[in-house]
Amino acid sequence: MKSNEESQSSKGVVMKRRSFLAAGCLAATATMPRSADAALRPAQKQYLELRHYELASVKKRNTFNTFLSKAMIPVLNRLGVAPVGVFRLADNKNFSLRVLLPHNSMESVATANTKMLLDPNYLKLRDELLNDSKNDPAYLRMHSSLLLAFDLCPKVEMSSQKDTRVFQLRIYESYNTTMAKRKIEMFNKGIINLFRRTGVNPVFMGEGLIDQNMPRLTYMVGFDDPDTQKKAWDAFRQHPEWKKMQEDPYYKDTVSRITNIELRPTAASQI
């Protein structure tokens, strides 16, 4: 049996270890962004799959858009994936389509494609509408990103249903994860609310979970028309709250590269 002295010594070692671990946890927490605790609670926030389809021609794009409208989107809606957004480049410089799929769970992300392929009506329509082959594929390649929605924009939002509506897809890359999380915090604590007040209408805001050129965040905003778009951005950029955020040293250097993509919805889009 251990002596009293040995027992007390063992307890002391355990207590020291616990103190060391607690101190380490506190130190790690101190280096995390101010809103990191909220980011650890993803319940009720959507998982956003953003697909980029590369197509060979306008004809292929039109055919694929019809397939999305008549076959793929109705099945996805029945599976709870809604609203589905379908967008083309505003300048029509290539024939790509971007498709936004909002999922309410990771299970939906993992199983939607399999469930879709078990639907006989979907398979029938797919064959009829696409009629593709190895030598004549429906699309050249599909790239996919997975995002987790922000706290203050937890689900996809509808902005406008006007025929003249326009969208911007914006991607912010950061040089490390800390800066990326800090930029997301900036959105949650100020930018999103200011967007809403100045007419820059959020469609989705997402942190890249699986993506290229990580770490990054991606968001989309929508407007009634190009004139409304310009006025809203002018109001945002000139707002004193934005200027104050810009000058906050805590948010300095949170973004190392910005990509801006102008989009228009196709006839298949539910957004």
N, C-alpha and C positions, 0 to 999 in steps of 0.2 A: 504493500500500500504506500501511496505517496504521503510524505510528511506534510504537516501544516505549512511549513515554510516553502516546500516545493509547490504545493497547491496555490499559495498566494502568488508565487513567482509566475506560474502558468497563467493565472488570471491577469496579472499585470501585462504579460506579453500580448494576450488576446485584446485587452483594453487598448494597448498602444496601437495594435494593428487596426482596430476599429476606428480609432482616432485618426490614424494616417489615411485610411480609406475615405472617411468623412471629409477630411480636409481636402483630399484630392478631388472629390466630387464637387465640393464648393468652389474650388479653384477652376475646375472645368466649366461649371455653370457661369462663373463670373466672366469667362471669355466668350460665352455664347451671346448672340444678339438679344436685345431686350425682349423680343416677342417669341423667342425660341420655344418657350414652354407651350404656347398656343399651337405651334407647328407640330408638336408631338401628339396632338389630339385631332386626328383626321376625320372623326365621325361626323356624318352629315355633309361632308364635302365630297363633291363629285371627282371621279377620276376621268380625265379628258384624254381621249385618244385622237390625235391629229394625224390624219393620213395625207400623204402627198402622192398622187398618182401621176406618172409620166405617160403621156399618150402621144401617138405618132402623127396625128393630123386632126384638123377640125372635125372631119367626119367621124373619126374614132372617139373624139371627145363628146360629140353629140350623141353617138350611140351609147357610150358609157353613161352619160347623164340620164338618158331614157331608162337604162337598166337600173340605175340608182333609184329613180323615181317610182318605177313600176314594180320592181322586184326586191331590191335590197332594203330600202328604207322602210317599206311597210312591215317586213319581217322584224327589223331592228326595233321599230316602234312597239310591236307586240311583245318583244323581249324587255321592254322598259327603257330602251336607248332612245331618248328623245329630248329636245328637238335635234334633228340632224341637220348640220349646215353643209352646204356644197358651194364652193366658190371657185371662180376662175380669176386669172390675172386681169387687172383693169386694162393694161396696155395690149393684151392679146399677143405678147411677144413669143409665148410658147403655148402648148396645148395642155398644160397640166391642170389638174383639179386638186383642190384641198378639201378634205371631208372631215368634219368635226363630229365625233361620236361621244356624247356624254354618258358615262356609266355611273350607276349609283353604288357600285361595290367592285372590289377586285375580282370577285367571283364572276361578275358580268363581263369584265375585261377578258378573263381567261376562258369563258365558255361561249360567248356570243357567236363566234365563227362556227364552232362545232354545232351549236343548236340551229344555226341558219342552214347548214348543210344537211340537216335532218328533215328540213321542211320540203316535201315533194313539190309543192306549188312553186317554191322559190327555185328549185332545181330546173323545173320545166321552163319557167320564164327566163332563167339565166341562159339556157341553151337556145331558146327561141330568139332572145334579144341580142345576145352577144355573138353566137355562132363563131366562136374563136377556135384557134388551133395553135399548135406549137410554132408553125411558120407564120401565123397571122394572129398574134395574141391581142386580147382586148386592150391591154395596157403594157407598156414596156417594162415598168418597174413600179413598185409601191414602197414608199418609205413611211415609217410610223414612229411617232413620239408619244410617250405617256406622261401626262401632267397631273399634278394634284392641285385642285382649286384652292385659291386663297381664302383666308378666314372671312374677309369682308365681301367676297364675291364667290360664295360656296357652290353656286349652281349657275349653269348657262342662263343668260338673260336675253330676252327679246328686246331689240331696240326699236326698229321701225319695220313696217311691212310695205312701205311705198316702193313702187317700181323703180324709183330713182335712187334707192338707198345704196350707200357705199360703206366699205369696211376697210379697216387697217389691221394687218397682222404685224405685231411688233415683237422683236426678240432682243432681249438684253443678256449679253454674256458678261460674266465676271471672272476676275483672275483667280479667285479662290472661293470656297464654299461659304466662308464667313461673310465675305462681301455680298455674295448672292442672297444669303439669308437676310442681310441688313437691308438690301434693296427691297425685298419682299415686305419687310417690316415697314419700310417707308411708304409702300403702297397701302398696307393695312391701316397705318396710323394717320395717313393724310391724303395721299394722292387719290385714292378711290373715291372718297367723299367729295373731294374737290372736282374730280372728273364729273361726277353726277351733277354738281351744282353749276358747272360751266357748260354742260351739254356734250361732254365727251362720254358717250354712253358705253359702259362696259358690256361686252358680250360674254367673255370669259377672261379669267386671270389664272395662270397656272405655273406652278413650280415644276421644272423638268425633273422627272424621276428616272426615265430612260430616254435618252436623247443623244444627239451628236453635239460636239463642242460644249461639253458641260464644264462648269455649272452655268445654268441659264434659266431665265424665266421667259414665258411667252404669253402675250395677251392680245385680245382682239377688241376693238371698239367700233361702233357703228353710228351712222349719221343718215338723215333723211336724203341728203344730196350733197354734192361737192361744196356748194356755197355755205351750207350749214356746218359742214366739216371745218372749213377755214375759219368761220366766225368762232366756233367752239374752241379750236386750238388757240386762236388769238386771245380769247378770254382767259383760258387756262394759263398761258405763258405770261400774261400781264398781271395775273392775280398776285397780290402781296403775299398770300399764304404760300404759293409756289416759290416765290423769290426767297422767302424765309427758309423753306425746306432746302433749297439749293445751296444756301449759305451755311447750313448746319454742318460743321466739320465731321460729325459722327457719320454722315452719309457720303462723305467725300470719297471718290474713286471706287464707288460700288459697282460701276459699269465700265467695262473695258471696250465693248463693241456693241453697236446697235444696228439691227436690220429692220427696215420698214418695207412692208409689202402691201401695195394697194390692190384691193380685191373687189369683185362684184359677185353677187349671188347668181346662181344659175336657176333655171326653172324648177329644178328638183329640190332646191334648198327650202327648209322649214324655218330658217332664220333670216 
